[in-house]
């Protein structure tokens, strides 16, 4: 099997009673995601918005499980209502954590992400900045199932491209009423995009 680059997915631990161990990480990650769906107690260790890269595939698998997984994440983090303050709290592996934030945003009505350097952090340590996190969040807000009514993105070093992504969302979002973008660097292009979006959006009452 090794010569064909194959490994058994299950390894026997003992014969009687039969006990098997999942050798392939995908099994462990899948069952981790399923366990989160059914979580009824708070997880020990770091909360989901500070998870290391080990959780990346579990979160990716959980995305396919929908709201059951998202609400399980909240329960596992000890969040009992639909509001969450993550100001200055994002840590761990940034790409993984941003996926968690996108998932949580789909089942919260109020989310504070202020002062997390969403567009100003060198995620991969090579001098480049990955805007995919804020773009993914914007896309989630623009989906037909969005429920978030209040979002704080202040002090996050958002640039013009982030401003355009958010503005594109506002053209379709019919739920968000309160959006905080203060102390960012949206620039002229971001400002123009927002102004254009507000000609269409009739729901936002506080910006």
VOZAPA-809472 format. One line per field, with one value per atom (N, C-alpha, C, O): residue number from 1; residue in three letters; chain; x negated, y negated, z. Coordinates in steps of 0.001 Angstrom, whole numbers, plus 500000, padded with zeros to 6 digits. Example, Ala and Ser with C-alpha at 12.3 -4.5 7.8 and 13.67 -1.06 7.14 Angstrom:
2
nr = [1;1;1;1;2;2;2;2]
rest = [ALA;ALA;ALA;ALA;SER;SER;SER;SER]
kette = [A;A;A;A;A;A;A;A]
east = [486810;487700;486800;485764;487150;486330;487100;486591]
north = [505690;504500;503300;503319;502250;501060;499970;498862]
up = [507800;507800;507800;508465;507080;507140;507870;508039]
// end
This chain:
207
nr = [1;1;1;1;2;2;2;2;3;3;3;3;4;4;4;4;5;5;5;5;6;6;6;6;7;7;7;7;8;8;8;8;9;9;9;9;10;10;10;10;11;11;11;11;12;12;12;12;13;13;13;13;14;14;14;14;15;15;15;15;16;16;16;16;17;17;17;17;18;18;18;18;19;19;19;19;20;20;20;20;21;21;21;21;22;22;22;22;23;23;23;23;24;24;24;24;25;25;25;25;26;26;26;26;27;27;27;27;28;28;28;28;29;29;29;29;30;30;30;30;31;31;31;31;32;32;32;32;33;33;33;33;34;34;34;34;35;35;35;35;36;36;36;36;37;37;37;37;38;38;38;38;39;39;39;39;40;40;40;40;41;41;41;41;42;42;42;42;43;43;43;43;44;44;44;44;45;45;45;45;46;46;46;46;47;47;47;47;48;48;48;48;49;49;49;49;50;50;50;50;51;51;51;51;52;52;52;52;53;53;53;53;54;54;54;54;55;55;55;55;56;56;56;56;57;57;57;57;58;58;58;58;59;59;59;59;60;60;60;60;61;61;61;61;62;62;62;62;63;63;63;63;64;64;64;64;65;65;65;65;66;66;66;66;67;67;67;67;68;68;68;68;69;69;69;69;70;70;70;70;71;71;71;71;72;72;72;72;73;73;73;73;74;74;74;74;75;75;75;75;76;76;76;76;77;77;77;77;78;78;78;78;79;79;79;79;80;80;80;80;81;81;81;81;82;82;82;82;83;83;83;83;84;84;84;84;85;85;85;85;86;86;86;86;87;87;87;87;88;88;88;88;89;89;89;89;90;90;90;90;91;91;91;91;92;92;92;92;93;93;93;93;94;94;94;94;95;95;95;95;96;96;96;96;97;97;97;97;98;98;98;98;99;99;99;99;100;100;100;100;101;101;101;101;102;102;102;102;103;103;103;103;104;104;104;104;105;105;105;105;106;106;106;106;107;107;107;107;108;108;108;108;109;109;109;109;110;110;110;110;111;111;111;111;112;112;112;112;113;113;113;113;114;114;114;114;115;115;115;115;116;116;116;116;117;117;117;117;118;118;118;118;119;119;119;119;120;120;120;120;121;121;121;121;122;122;122;122;123;123;123;123;124;124;124;124;125;125;125;125;126;126;126;126;127;127;127;127;128;128;128;128;129;129;129;129;130;130;130;130;131;131;131;131;132;132;132;132;133;133;133;133;134;134;134;134;135;135;135;135;136;136;136;136;137;137;137;137;138;138;138;138;139;139;139;139;140;140;140;140;141;141;141;141;142;142;142;142;143;143;143;143;144;144;144;144;145;145;145;145;146;146;146;146;147;147;147;147;148;148;148;148;149;149;149;149;150;150;150;150;151;151;151;151;152;152;152;152;153;153;153;153;154;154;154;154;155;155;155;155;156;156;156;156;157;157;157;157;158;158;158;158;159;159;159;159;160;160;160;160;161;161;161;161;162;162;162;162;163;163;163;163;164;164;164;164;165;165;165;165;166;166;166;166;167;167;167;167;168;168;168;168;169;169;169;169;170;170;170;170;171;171;171;171;172;172;172;172;173;173;173;173;174;174;174;174;175;175;175;175;176;176;176;176;177;177;177;177;178;178;178;178;179;179;179;179;180;180;180;180;181;181;181;181;182;182;182;182;183;183;183;183;184;184;184;184;185;185;185;185;186;186;186;186;187;187;187;187;188;188;188;188;189;189;189;189;190;190;190;190;191;191;191;191;192;192;192;192;193;193;193;193;194;194;194;194;195;195;195;195;196;196;196;196;197;197;197;197;198;198;198;198;199;199;199;199;200;200;200;200;201;201;201;201;202;202;202;202;203;203;203;203;204;204;204;204;205;205;205;205;206;206;206;206;207;207;207;207]
rest = [UNK;UNK;UNK;UNK;UNK;UNK;UNK;UNK;UNK;UNK;UNK;UNK;UNK;UNK;UNK;UNK;UNK;UNK;UNK;UNK;UNK;UNK;UNK;UNK;UNK;UNK;UNK;UNK;UNK;UNK;UNK;UNK;UNK;UNK;UNK;UNK;UNK;UNK;UNK;UNK;UNK;UNK;UNK;UNK;UNK;UNK;UNK;UNK;UNK;UNK;UNK;UNK;UNK;UNK;UNK;UNK;UNK;UNK;UNK;UNK;UNK;UNK;UNK;UNK;UNK;UNK;UNK;UNK;UNK;UNK;UNK;UNK;UNK;UNK;UNK;UNK;UNK;UNK;UNK;UNK;UNK;UNK;UNK;UNK;UNK;UNK;UNK;UNK;UNK;UNK;UNK;UNK;UNK;UNK;UNK;UNK;UNK;UNK;UNK;UNK;UNK;UNK;UNK;UNK;UNK;UNK;UNK;UNK;UNK;UNK;UNK;UNK;UNK;UNK;UNK;UNK;UNK;UNK;UNK;UNK;UNK;UNK;UNK;UNK;UNK;UNK;UNK;UNK;UNK;UNK;UNK;UNK;UNK;UNK;UNK;UNK;UNK;UNK;UNK;UNK;UNK;UNK;UNK;UNK;UNK;UNK;UNK;UNK;UNK;UNK;UNK;UNK;UNK;UNK;UNK;UNK;UNK;UNK;UNK;UNK;UNK;UNK;UNK;UNK;UNK;UNK;UNK;UNK;UNK;UNK;UNK;UNK;UNK;UNK;UNK;UNK;UNK;UNK;UNK;UNK;UNK;UNK;UNK;UNK;UNK;UNK;UNK;UNK;UNK;UNK;UNK;UNK;UNK;UNK;UNK;UNK;UNK;UNK;UNK;UNK;UNK;UNK;UNK;UNK;UNK;UNK;UNK;UNK;UNK;UNK;UNK;UNK;UNK;UNK;UNK;UNK;UNK;UNK;UNK;UNK;UNK;UNK;UNK;UNK;UNK;UNK;UNK;UNK;UNK;UNK;UNK;UNK;UNK;UNK;UNK;UNK;UNK;UNK;UNK;UNK;UNK;UNK;UNK;UNK;UNK;UNK;UNK;UNK;UNK;UNK;UNK;UNK;UNK;UNK;UNK;UNK;UNK;UNK;UNK;UNK;UNK;UNK;UNK;UNK;UNK;UNK;UNK;UNK;UNK;UNK;UNK;UNK;UNK;UNK;UNK;UNK;UNK;UNK;UNK;UNK;UNK;UNK;UNK;UNK;UNK;UNK;UNK;UNK;UNK;UNK;UNK;UNK;UNK;UNK;UNK;UNK;UNK;UNK;UNK;UNK;UNK;UNK;UNK;UNK;UNK;UNK;UNK;UNK;UNK;UNK;UNK;UNK;UNK;UNK;UNK;UNK;UNK;UNK;UNK;UNK;UNK;UNK;UNK;UNK;UNK;UNK;UNK;UNK;UNK;UNK;UNK;UNK;UNK;UNK;UNK;UNK;UNK;UNK;UNK;UNK;UNK;UNK;UNK;UNK;UNK;UNK;UNK;UNK;UNK;UNK;UNK;UNK;UNK;UNK;UNK;UNK;UNK;UNK;UNK;UNK;UNK;UNK;UNK;UNK;UNK;UNK;UNK;UNK;UNK;UNK;UNK;UNK;UNK;UNK;UNK;UNK;UNK;UNK;UNK;UNK;UNK;UNK;UNK;UNK;UNK;UNK;UNK;UNK;UNK;UNK;UNK;UNK;UNK;UNK;UNK;UNK;UNK;UNK;UNK;UNK;UNK;UNK;UNK;UNK;UNK;UNK;UNK;UNK;UNK;UNK;UNK;UNK;UNK;UNK;UNK;UNK;UNK;UNK;UNK;UNK;UNK;UNK;UNK;UNK;UNK;UNK;UNK;UNK;UNK;UNK;UNK;UNK;UNK;UNK;UNK;UNK;UNK;UNK;UNK;UNK;UNK;UNK;UNK;UNK;UNK;UNK;UNK;UNK;UNK;UNK;UNK;UNK;UNK;UNK;UNK;UNK;UNK;UNK;UNK;UNK;UNK;UNK;UNK;UNK;UNK;UNK;UNK;UNK;UNK;UNK;UNK;UNK;UNK;UNK;UNK;UNK;UNK;UNK;UNK;UNK;UNK;UNK;UNK;UNK;UNK;UNK;UNK;UNK;UNK;UNK;UNK;UNK;UNK;UNK;UNK;UNK;UNK;UNK;UNK;UNK;UNK;UNK;UNK;UNK;UNK;UNK;UNK;UNK;UNK;UNK;UNK;UNK;UNK;UNK;UNK;UNK;UNK;UNK;UNK;UNK;UNK;UNK;UNK;UNK;UNK;UNK;UNK;UNK;UNK;UNK;UNK;UNK;UNK;UNK;UNK;UNK;UNK;UNK;UNK;UNK;UNK;UNK;UNK;UNK;UNK;UNK;UNK;UNK;UNK;UNK;UNK;UNK;UNK;UNK;UNK;UNK;UNK;UNK;UNK;UNK;UNK;UNK;UNK;UNK;UNK;UNK;UNK;UNK;UNK;UNK;UNK;UNK;UNK;UNK;UNK;UNK;UNK;UNK;UNK;UNK;UNK;UNK;UNK;UNK;UNK;UNK;UNK;UNK;UNK;UNK;UNK;UNK;UNK;UNK;UNK;UNK;UNK;UNK;UNK;UNK;UNK;UNK;UNK;UNK;UNK;UNK;UNK;UNK;UNK;UNK;UNK;UNK;UNK;UNK;UNK;UNK;UNK;UNK;UNK;UNK;UNK;UNK;UNK;UNK;UNK;UNK;UNK;UNK;UNK;UNK;UNK;UNK;UNK;UNK;UNK;UNK;UNK;UNK;UNK;UNK;UNK;UNK;UNK;UNK;UNK;UNK;UNK;UNK;UNK;UNK;UNK;UNK;UNK;UNK;UNK;UNK;UNK;UNK;UNK;UNK;UNK;UNK;UNK;UNK;UNK;UNK;UNK;UNK;UNK;UNK;UNK;UNK;UNK;UNK;UNK;UNK;UNK;UNK;UNK;UNK;UNK;UNK;UNK;UNK;UNK;UNK;UNK;UNK;UNK;UNK;UNK;UNK;UNK;UNK;UNK;UNK;UNK;UNK;UNK;UNK;UNK;UNK;UNK;UNK;UNK;UNK;UNK;UNK;UNK;UNK;UNK;UNK;UNK;UNK;UNK;UNK;UNK;UNK;UNK;UNK;UNK;UNK;UNK;UNK;UNK;UNK;UNK;UNK;UNK;UNK;UNK;UNK;UNK;UNK;UNK;UNK;UNK;UNK;UNK;UNK;UNK;UNK;UNK;UNK;UNK;UNK;UNK;UNK;UNK;UNK;UNK;UNK;UNK;UNK;UNK;UNK;UNK;UNK;UNK;UNK;UNK;UNK;UNK;UNK;UNK;UNK;UNK;UNK;UNK;UNK;UNK;UNK;UNK;UNK;UNK;UNK;UNK;UNK;UNK;UNK;UNK;UNK;UNK;UNK;UNK;UNK;UNK;UNK;UNK;UNK;UNK;UNK;UNK;UNK;UNK;UNK;UNK;UNK;UNK;UNK;UNK;UNK;UNK;UNK;UNK;UNK;UNK;UNK;UNK;UNK;UNK;UNK;UNK;UNK;UNK;UNK;UNK;UNK;UNK;UNK;UNK;UNK;UNK;UNK;UNK;UNK;UNK;UNK]
kette = [A;A;A;A;A;A;A;A;A;A;A;A;A;A;A;A;A;A;A;A;A;A;A;A;A;A;A;A;A;A;A;A;A;A;A;A;A;A;A;A;A;A;A;A;A;A;A;A;A;A;A;A;A;A;A;A;A;A;A;A;A;A;A;A;A;A;A;A;A;A;A;A;A;A;A;A;A;A;A;A;A;A;A;A;A;A;A;A;A;A;A;A;A;A;A;A;A;A;A;A;A;A;A;A;A;A;A;A;A;A;A;A;A;A;A;A;A;A;A;A;A;A;A;A;A;A;A;A;A;A;A;A;A;A;A;A;A;A;A;A;A;A;A;A;A;A;A;A;A;A;A;A;A;A;A;A;A;A;A;A;A;A;A;A;A;A;A;A;A;A;A;A;A;A;A;A;A;A;A;A;A;A;A;A;A;A;A;A;A;A;A;A;A;A;A;A;A;A;A;A;A;A;A;A;A;A;A;A;A;A;A;A;A;A;A;A;A;A;A;A;A;A;A;A;A;A;A;A;A;A;A;A;A;A;A;A;A;A;A;A;A;A;A;A;A;A;A;A;A;A;A;A;A;A;A;A;A;A;A;A;A;A;A;A;A;A;A;A;A;A;A;A;A;A;A;A;A;A;A;A;A;A;A;A;A;A;A;A;A;A;A;A;A;A;A;A;A;A;A;A;A;A;A;A;A;A;A;A;A;A;A;A;A;A;A;A;A;A;A;A;A;A;A;A;A;A;A;A;A;A;A;A;A;A;A;A;A;A;A;A;A;A;A;A;A;A;A;A;A;A;A;A;A;A;A;A;A;A;A;A;A;A;A;A;A;A;A;A;A;A;A;A;A;A;A;A;A;A;A;A;A;A;A;A;A;A;A;A;A;A;A;A;A;A;A;A;A;A;A;A;A;A;A;A;A;A;A;A;A;A;A;A;A;A;A;A;A;A;A;A;A;A;A;A;A;A;A;A;A;A;A;A;A;A;A;A;A;A;A;A;A;A;A;A;A;A;A;A;A;A;A;A;A;A;A;A;A;A;A;A;A;A;A;A;A;A;A;A;A;A;A;A;A;A;A;A;A;A;A;A;A;A;A;A;A;A;A;A;A;A;A;A;A;A;A;A;A;A;A;A;A;A;A;A;A;A;A;A;A;A;A;A;A;A;A;A;A;A;A;A;A;A;A;A;A;A;A;A;A;A;A;A;A;A;A;A;A;A;A;A;A;A;A;A;A;A;A;A;A;A;A;A;A;A;A;A;A;A;A;A;A;A;A;A;A;A;A;A;A;A;A;A;A;A;A;A;A;A;A;A;A;A;A;A;A;A;A;A;A;A;A;A;A;A;A;A;A;A;A;A;A;A;A;A;A;A;A;A;A;A;A;A;A;A;A;A;A;A;A;A;A;A;A;A;A;A;A;A;A;A;A;A;A;A;A;A;A;A;A;A;A;A;A;A;A;A;A;A;A;A;A;A;A;A;A;A;A;A;A;A;A;A;A;A;A;A;A;A;A;A;A;A;A;A;A;A;A;A;A;A;A;A;A;A;A;A;A;A;A;A;A;A;A;A;A;A;A;A;A;A;A;A;A;A;A;A;A;A;A;A;A;A;A;A;A;A;A;A;A;A;A;A;A;A;A;A;A;A;A;A;A;A;A;A;A;A;A;A;A;A;A;A;A;A;A;A;A;A;A;A;A;A;A;A;A;A;A;A;A;A;A;A;A;A;A;A;A;A;A;A;A;A;A;A;A;A;A;A;A;A;A;A;A;A;A;A;A;A;A;A;A;A;A;A;A;A;A;A;A;A;A;A;A;A;A;A;A;A;A;A;A;A;A;A;A;A;A;A;A;A;A;A;A;A;A;A;A;A]
east = [499179;500000;499138;499477;498027;497181;496565;496343;496279;495686;496669;496258;497976;498998;499494;500525;498727;499089;500476;501275;500760;502045;501818;500852;502720;502678;504060;505052;504164;505495;506153;505489;507463;508173;508433;508574;508498;508754;507670;507273;507197;506201;506804;507375;506689;507231;506387;505159;507054;506370;506411;505429;507563;507695;508829;509735;508755;509722;511024;512104;510937;512141;512072;511165;513022;514000;513295;512270;513850;513204;513126;514133;511916;511705;510831;509775;511288;510559;510166;510817;509099;508652;508596;508098;509112;509041;507619;507136;506955;505582;505520;504559;506533;506534;507103;508159;506391;506832;508217;508942;508606;509920;511037;512054;510848;511842;511931;513025;510778;510759;511387;512148;511069;511590;513096;513824;513560;514994;515736;516742;515237;515909;515796;516676;514719;514597;515682;516297;515912;516958;518333;519180;518556;519844;520051;521158;518987;519089;519447;520198;518908;519241;520710;521344;521245;522670;523546;524614;523080;523869;523387;523834;522479;521875;522933;523796;522850;523763;523008;523606;521678;520855;519755;519453;519168;518111;516812;516438;516125;514853;513777;513769;512876;511708;510687;510767;509747;508737;509187;510108;508529;508777;510169;510641;510829;512123;511927;510800;512992;512861;512166;511512;512294;511660;510184;509557;509622;508188;507606;506571;508284;507848;506581;506352;505740;504574;504993;506168;504008;504285;504849;505461;504662;505190;506676;507174;507405;508848;509310;510508;508384;508752;509710;510752;509365;510207;511516;512541;511484;512716;513709;514906;513204;514073;514575;515736;513688;514087;515184;516139;515046;516087;517360;518464;517208;518368;519172;520387;518500;519205;520319;521378;520061;521046;522208;523246;522040;523081;524062;525074;523765;524722;524894;523960;526105;526388;526210;525930;526367;526166;524735;524500;523784;522375;522125;521414;522698;522458;522974;522297;524147;524707;523968;523868;523457;522621;521336;520869;520755;519569;519849;519042;520992;521353;521502;521001;522197;522376;521039;520797;520168;518860;518000;517108;518276;517524;518180;517659;519313;519990;520860;521262;521167;522015;523466;523836;524281;525651;526705;527889;526294;527281;526756;525841;527313;526937;526086;526076;525364;524428;523050;522934;522007;520650;519666;519614;518897;517874;516509;516009;515899;514576;513554;512536;513808;512869;511512;511408;510471;509089;508924;508024;509779;509741;509337;509133;509216;508847;507381;506513;507118;505749;505588;506366;504601;504410;503993;503340;504379;504072;505078;506258;504626;505560;506496;507694;506031;506980;508068;509232;507684;508660;509655;510861;509142;509980;510956;512103;510508;511406;512539;513654;512259;513328;514340;515545;513828;514717;515612;516816;515017;515775;516876;517998;516549;517554;518709;519873;518393;519446;520309;521535;519681;520428;521305;522397;520820;521583;522928;523831;523055;524296;525410;526565;525070;526100;526159;526875;525407;525421;526197;526294;526747;527386;526484;526666;525506;524572;523169;522960;522195;520823;519855;519894;518988;517971;516618;516099;516048;514731;513701;512675;513953;513071;511675;511498;510696;509302;508712;508095;508908;508324;507399;506934;507133;506230;506603;505761;507853;508340;507643;507479;507232;506536;505114;504444;504643;503318;502326;501273;502642;501763;501075;501722;499769;498996;499215;498445;500276;500709;499650;499412;499019;498128;496651;495782;496365;494995;494116;492892;494701;493895;494059;493694;494604;494739;495990;496183;496850;498083;499277;499208;500363;501564;502705;502978;503355;504411;505773;506203;506468;507775;508926;510084;508623;509698;510633;511815;510117;510955;512091;513246;511785;512822;513730;514921;513168;513986;514966;516118;514502;515393;516492;517644;516126;517123;518153;519353;517674;518591;519532;520721;519004;519839;520907;522043;520544;521513;522624;523788;522262;523263;524200;525332;523720;524538;525417;526185;525308;526117;527560;527848;528439;529859;530241;531329;529342;529658;529045;529119;528438;527784;528792;529913;528385;529261;528601;529235;527343;526592;527164;527279;527523;528076;527075;527215;526051;525063;523654;523379;522766;521400;520417;520550;519433;518402;517082;516505;516611;515344;514346;513416;514535;513664;512247;512033;511280;509883;509339;508733;509555;509094;508199;507888;507788;506891;507489;506762;508805;509465;509052;509003;508757;508325;509448;510591;509110;510109;510772;511974;509994;510572;511563;512603;511243;512175;513439;514545;513270;514429;515327;516552;514722;515510;516265;517421;515598;516248;517451;518508;517288;518385;519509;520686;519140;520146;520955;522169;520281;520986;522012;523102;521651;522562;523797;524918;523582;524689;525751;526900;525374;526351;527377;528471;527009;527903;528410;529444;527678;528062;529306;529355;530315;531582;531827;532964;530742;530888;530046;530519;528802;527861;528353;528627;528462;528925;527845;527946;526809;525772;524400;524071;523598;522274;521256;521394;520233;519193;517903;517327;517456;516236;515215;514298;515349;514462;513016;512730;512119;510673;510208;509643;510451;509942;509338;509324;508846;508224;508917;508272;510237;511014;510651;510760;510218;509804;510947;512111;510591;511592;512402;513623;511721;512422;513402;514525;512957;513851;515038;516165;514781;515862;516867;518074;516373;517275;518145;519338;517531;518277;519377;520492;519066;520071;521206;522377;520849;521873;522814;524027;522243;523058;523985;525146;523452;524264;525424;526515;525191;526236;527362;528440;527119;528204;529198;530350;528741;529563;530108;531274;529255;529626;530585;530295;531735;532735;532942;533920;532014;532164;531209;531594;529970;528959;529376;529683;529389;529806;528672;528782;527560;526444;525128;524837;524337;523058;522027;520858]
north = [501194;500000;498748;497760;498780;497603;497270;496098;498304;498047;497361;496734;497464;496801;495522;494965;495063;493851;493971;493037;495136;495357;495727;496406;495270;495612;496043;495536;496950;497340;496172;495437;495995;494924;495273;494382;496568;497007;497988;498865;497839;498748;499449;498784;500792;501503;501239;501293;500951;500784;502076;502453;502754;504050;504821;504245;506144;507004;507144;507031;507386;507599;506802;507006;505905;505442;504631;503997;504659;504014;502505;501849;501968;500525;500109;500692;499091;498598;497141;496401;496752;495357;494815;495481;493598;492965;492471;491590;493037;492652;491380;490616;491162;490026;488812;488893;487669;486460;486016;485435;486276;485831;486432;485783;487675;488286;487518;487207;487213;486493;485108;484668;484435;483082;483109;482230;484141;484267;484481;483823;485403;485675;484499;484293;483730;482512;481512;480881;481376;480471;480960;480164;482281;482836;482631;482326;482797;482602;481164;480904;480223;478814;478543;477720;479227;479066;479436;478859;480399;480919;480407;480884;479441;478948;478377;477602;478772;478236;477598;476963;477772;477181;476329;476450;475474;474579;475364;476134;475170;475828;475275;474086;476147;475671;475163;475499;474372;473853;472585;471902;472281;471033;471038;472081;469876;469767;469850;469710;470073;470246;469093;469311;467868;466715;466585;465570;467621;467658;469033;469419;469761;471123;471169;470280;472217;472422;473047;473331;473249;473754;475172;475582;475942;477312;477341;478312;476274;476251;475881;475897;475554;475021;475934;475481;477219;478137;478449;478672;478467;478696;477565;477803;476340;475190;475258;474957;475658;475776;476825;476615;477948;478977;478479;478769;477734;477197;476226;476121;475511;474570;475265;474688;476510;477270;477742;478151;477686;478148;477041;477298;475817;474716;474180;474185;473715;473030;473922;473422;475229;476135;476020;475982;475966;475809;474426;474291;473403;472024;471811;471199;472304;472142;473021;472680;474145;474978;474267;474382;473526;472722;471715;471547;471052;470072;470732;470221;471873;472565;473008;472884;473527;474000;472866;473082;471636;470464;469794;468809;470318;469745;468550;467825;468325;467200;467662;468599;467017;467469;466599;466935;465488;464683;464423;465112;463456;463223;461977;461386;461567;460442;460919;461759;460375;460823;459667;459020;459413;458370;459019;459655;458857;459403;458290;458496;457129;456015;456393;456744;456314;456625;458061;458340;458968;460348;461400;462557;461035;462047;462430;461568;463741;464224;465535;465830;466325;467623;467509;466546;468505;468524;467646;467987;466515;465521;466045;465772;466781;467298;468191;468107;469048;469924;469108;469344;468151;467317;466472;466279;465979;465185;466040;465551;467303;468210;468415;468482;468513;468635;467405;467525;466218;464962;464896;464478;465307;465304;466231;465887;467400;468335;467750;467855;467138;466567;465401;465200;464636;463465;463853;463023;465112;465572;465855;466022;465912;466231;465199;465393;464102;463032;461831;461623;461046;459793;458595;457538;458749;457661;458224;459174;457631;458124;456948;456083;456921;455884;456485;457330;456046;456516;455391;455478;454356;453192;453530;454426;452779;452865;454260;454772;454867;456185;456200;457261;455018;454923;455916;456672;455898;456876;456768;457768;455558;455409;454910;454602;454825;454276;455245;454831;456539;457522;458360;458862;458506;459346;460806;461365;461420;462742;463816;464661;463779;464870;464547;465363;463366;463015;462737;462804;462427;462168;460736;460429;459870;458467;458144;456995;459133;458889;458967;459572;458342;458305;458975;458653;459896;460683;460062;460076;459512;458889;459878;459479;461180;462158;462248;462553;461986;462074;461076;461451;459816;458786;458969;458666;459465;459725;460868;460813;461904;463025;462572;462988;461713;461187;460346;460443;459522;458704;459575;459278;460645;461546;462200;462375;462566;463175;462194;462578;460931;459916;459658;459209;459944;459718;460897;460824;461992;463166;462960;462134;463698;463556;464000;463678;464754;465270;464437;464833;463282;462448;461956;461583;461957;461493;460384;459812;460077;459096;457694;457230;457021;455671;454604;453438;454999;454022;454601;455708;453843;454302;453167;452089;453416;452428;452882;453887;452133;452427;451288;451136;450495;449338;449760;450843;448879;449087;450419;451186;450686;451948;451765;452726;450526;450254;450712;451150;450609;450990;450025;448815;450548;449717;449536;449919;448953;448689;449941;449945;451011;452258;452837;453370;452734;453188;452349;452869;451036;450147;450524;450496;450875;451287;452583;452734;453525;454811;454589;455188;453724;453436;452713;452999;451775;451029;451949;451793;452904;453860;454644;454940;454975;455684;454853;455362;453566;452691;452552;452217;452805;452714;453836;453725;454929;456086;456399;457046;455935;456239;455467;454246;456166;455526;455648;455541;455874;456109;455146;454629;454899;454103;452663;451978;452209;450842;449966;448740;450573;449810;450316;451482;449451;449828;448778;447600;449214;448304;448548;449634;447531;447634;446569;446291;445971;444856;445301;446453;444348;444546;445713;446687;445601;446522;445709;444480;446379;445672;445982;446388;445795;446160;445317;445784;444072;443222;442790;443094;442075;441509;442596;442487;443644;444693;445452;445761;445740;446398;445523;446006;444229;443296;443173;443133;443113;443041;444294;444215;445441;446700;446725;447169;446251;446210;445254;445560;444098;443122;443706;443508;444422;445058;446112;446230;446876;447922;447331;447900;446187;445576;444983;444691;444806;444391;445521;445292;446738;447942;448464;448849;448475;449037;448120;446943;448674;447877;448378;448015;449216;449837;449238;449017;448974;448467;447126;446194;447022;445781;445077;443890;445795;445177;445625;446820;444663;444958;444006;444051]
up = [500000;500000;500000;499347;500728;500800;499461;499155;498638;497333;496413;495437;496700;495884;496563;496187;497584;498320;498930;498863;499530;500176;501639;501986;502469;503883;504336;503811;505281;505774;506493;507223;506288;506961;508417;509254;508725;510094;510536;509770;511761;512319;513538;514403;513625;514791;516027;515972;517148;518426;519228;519868;519189;519852;519199;518596;519335;518647;519425;518845;520718;521520;522827;523634;523028;522038;520953;521204;519763;518625;518833;519099;518709;518764;517599;517353;516886;515723;515928;516666;515268;515316;513898;512991;513708;512392;512155;512866;511159;510871;510038;510125;509247;508335;509054;509682;508960;509651;509239;510048;507992;507530;508378;508618;508833;509705;511014;511485;511600;512865;512715;513577;511631;511408;511167;511627;510431;510190;511508;511773;512330;513596;514559;515395;514445;515254;514862;515722;513554;513071;513509;513915;513426;513861;515362;515804;516138;517581;517908;518848;517129;517349;517044;517705;516054;515730;516922;517127;517698;518814;520163;521207;520146;521386;522325;521914;523584;524596;525751;526620;525754;526804;526182;524995;526997;526523;526365;527250;525240;525000;525928;526247;526354;527075;526058;524876;526504;525596;524893;525342;523790;523069;522443;521992;522412;521734;520219;519745;519451;517996;517279;516259;517796;517129;517488;517187;518139;518412;518104;518648;517228;516929;516085;515264;516281;515421;514088;513856;513229;511876;511884;510898;512974;513022;512725;512156;513108;512957;511540;511257;510667;509351;508592;508117;508474;507712;508433;507789;509771;510521;510262;510106;510219;509924;508487;508211;507572;506161;505992;505245;506684;506637;507301;506838;508379;509082;508249;508413;507352;506475;505703;505457;505326;504563;505434;504914;506750;507669;508043;508696;507631;507770;509178;509980;509466;510733;511954;513043;511793;512920;513433;514641;512510;512878;513458;514455;512850;513311;514724;515550;514997;516346;517356;518534;516884;517748;518124;519257;517172;517457;518568;519482;518482;519500;520875;521876;520907;522186;522761;523962;521891;522339;522870;523691;522388;522836;524036;524560;524470;525624;525310;526219;524017;523616;523649;522941;524458;524661;523985;524014;523379;522658;521246;520793;520557;519161;518980;517901;520035;519949;520395;521287;519769;520090;519941;518895;520979;520979;520824;521752;519639;519367;519172;518511;519733;519623;520212;521387;519375;519776;520272;521064;519817;520338;519312;519679;518045;517050;517214;517352;517196;517324;516590;515682;516959;516324;514864;514463;514080;512651;511927;511858;511383;510867;509766;509847;508741;507739;508340;507947;509298;509949;510757;510696;511508;512372;511550;511953;510416;509573;509006;508821;508732;508295;509411;509172;510640;511799;511912;512140;511752;511864;510811;511099;509598;508525;508889;508681;509429;509835;510946;510901;511938;513051;512610;513141;511636;511185;510575;510465;510182;509542;510540;510148;511856;512847;513975;514957;513836;514837;514315;513106;515229;514829;515095;514490;516001;516302;516463;517217;515745;515776;515801;514926;516810;516941;516590;517320;515471;515024;515055;514379;515815;515818;516350;517176;515847;516294;516171;517105;515008;514748;513531;513116;512958;511816;510709;510226;510327;509348;508002;507304;507632;506347;506517;505531;507758;507960;508555;509039;508528;509139;508072;507154;508196;507281;507681;508462;507134;507574;507338;508201;506170;505798;506034;505728;506575;506902;505703;505816;504555;503362;502854;501719;503690;503306;502515;502116;502275;501530;502478;503548;502057;502884;502128;500971;502793;502163;502468;503622;501452;501688;501673;501788;501532;501333;502531;502371;503731;504916;504903;505106;504667;504638;503424;503485;502324;501140;501394;500963;502094;502422;503382;503259;504339;505273;504524;504781;503600;502807;501985;501877;501408;500613;501483;501044;502725;503636;503975;504091;504131;504460;503285;503467;502089;500907;500533;499573;501291;500967;501400;502266;500805;501110;502501;502980;503174;504499;505624;506788;505299;506300;507335;506990;508615;509697;510517;511404;510231;511004;510797;509662;511891;511812;512240;511868;513030;513500;513352;513815;512703;512453;512690;512113;513541;513845;513227;513643;512229;511560;511750;510958;512789;513004;513387;513931;513092;513458;512932;513681;511657;511072;509858;509154;509617;508490;507159;506267;507029;505774;504676;504897;503500;502378;501368;501616;500233;499209;498672;498404;498513;498007;499009;498622;500289;501319;501282;501430;501081;500981;499821;499942;498698;497530;497805;497408;498492;498810;499713;499509;500717;501634;500910;501129;500048;499296;498395;498266;497776;496925;497721;497232;498952;499849;500160;500157;500429;500832;499741;500031;498499;497418;497486;496933;498175;498221;499631;499794;500644;502018;502411;502257;502918;503302;504801;505260;505573;507009;507842;508855;507425;508202;508367;507381;509619;509888;510505;510457;511087;511773;511331;511551;510712;510210;510634;510307;511364;511841;511059;511123;510323;509524;509916;509142;511088;511433;511622;511951;511403;511519;510651;511149;509367;508369;507231;507285;506217;505095;503791;502824;503749;502558;501345;500211;501573;500463;499574;499832;498518;497615;496912;496791;496449;495709;496615;496215;497831;498773;499122;499234;499295;499605;498471;498708;497240;496081;495983;495691;496229;496163;497220;496947;498425;499488;499141;499361;498598;498214;497164;497224;496207;495172;495766;495373;496720;497343;498132;498155;498779;499600;498756;499274;497467;496580;496368;496001;496603;496394;497720;497813;498743;500040;500782;500998;501171;501882;503312;503966;503797;505114;506138;507286;505739;506656;507239;506495;508556;509210;509929;510233;510215;510915;510293;510234;509831;509187;509773;509392]
// end
